[in-house]
Amino acid sequence: MERSEAMKDVITVGLDGTPESLSAARWAAQEARLRNARLRLLHSWVMLAPEPSAHPVEERDQNYWPHRIMNEAREAVQAQEPDLPLEEALVTKDPLEALEEAAGESDLMVLGSRDLGAVSRYVLGEVGLQIVAHTETPVVLIRNRQESAATESNRDVVVGLSLHEPCEALLAFAFHSAARRRVTLRVVHGRHLPAHAYNRGGGVEPYVAEMTAKDAQRELAEALRPWRERFPEVRVAERVELESPAPALLRDAVEAGLLIVGRRHKRRMLAARIGHVVQAAVHHAPCPVAVVPHE
């Protein structure tokens, strides 16, 4: 597989002691094996105390819990991937600062995402949300209940593709992900019908809908053509839906092993934000979600 000189061969997973972050560590270990990369376990706490050469082992030590979090993650990873190159980083910094810095040194950042049920399902951890919104590094979000599905090797990769902006980074991530897993890449493009597709009675004119779908299918095929040539071993299934992209993506993600969405990255924006498709994916997708920034 082609490799870029900019690749760092490092995947970083942020740990906070929750079941979600432990699931994220196991997912990241599998991904590191697929990429032949090393895995960095990162835990940040501003109250870390200076340590002697020996690690603290007693619960009364100030750093007991950070070391316990790290030890649990290391044991889980080594039980799953015993030969994986591994490094540990206990950092005396604010978690957001530490994760942003680590993201810049990594090819991929993996974080646990809280699953709080129907009432609070729009809540993503504040730190995780800011990392997704600001970093130029792809971020994968894992909920605890997604782990077993994510580790099934035969599940397809799904990517949502907009044809109104550059998508090279998004397609590169998607094709590489499918190639590593040797699974089908399902490409979903959602498109709203134009205003003139609706008649006075509120119905849809079939001819306009048909022409809109054909135009979208042609554009999608053209966008995928060079990538199909570059990755002839990847099976590609493409689909156009004449509706909002978010519900179309979520339907396709039901049996997926990974859902990939793009986030437009504008360096000049004072307040970075994530769009509604990313919001829907990270809060409602039944599988791990990769958010890939692109220009």
Secondary structure, DSSP 8 states (H G I E B T S, - for coil): ----TT---EEEEE--SSHHHHHHHHHHHHHHHHHT-EEEEEEE-TT-----SS---STTSTTHHHHHHHHHHHHHHHHH-TT--EEEEEE-S-HHHHHHHHHHT-SEEEEE----TTTTTT---HHHHHHHHH-SS-EEEE-GGGHHHHT-TT--EEEE--SSS--HHHHHHHHHHHHHHT--EEEEEE----GGGB-TTS-B-HHHHHHHHHHHHHHHHHHHHHHHHH-TTS-EEEEEESS-HHHHHHHHGGG-SEEEEEEE--TT-SS----HHHHHHHHH-SS-EEEEEE-
